Amino acid sequence: MNLHEEIAAVQNRLEGIDRTIDALENERPRLRQRLVELSEALTRSKLPCWDCSHPQARDARHFLSANQGQSGQVTQSGLPLNCCRIIVAQPRSTVYA
């Protein structure tokens, strides 16, 4: 291989690398989104509602699957508000004598 052929081969290789990098850059947002989705699914699968046999758990699982990332609808521990393990504290009525 002469010098001109070698230069052309290296240029072709570099162009191929550039095309690969461009393709990977275009793929990056989709892969990041998929990573977030998988991470959320893993987090949900660790919640007690996921394996619970209580009839209300089915609703909680549906809620968790359908409403990803709605933090106003879950407790600080991540349980959905419609989970049977959530106990709503009632304020005590104050009695004055």
C-alpha positions, 0 to 999 in steps of 0.5 A: 500500500502506497502512502496515498492509499494509506491516507485514504484508508485512514480518512475512510476509517475516521469518517466511519468513526465520525458516523458512529459517534453521530449515531451514538449521540442521536441514540443518547436521549432515548437511552437516558429516557429508558434508563429513567423508566427502568429505574422507576420500574425497579423502585416501584417493584420494591414497594410493598404494594407490588407483592401485596395480596390486599384487594386495594393493592391492585389499585395501588399497582395500577396507580404506580404504573400509570402515574410515574413521577407524580410526587404529590400523589405519594407519601414521603416513603414513596407509597401511593396515597391509596395504599392500604398501609397508609394510615391517615392521622386524624387531628384530635379534637380539642375539648375545652372545659 
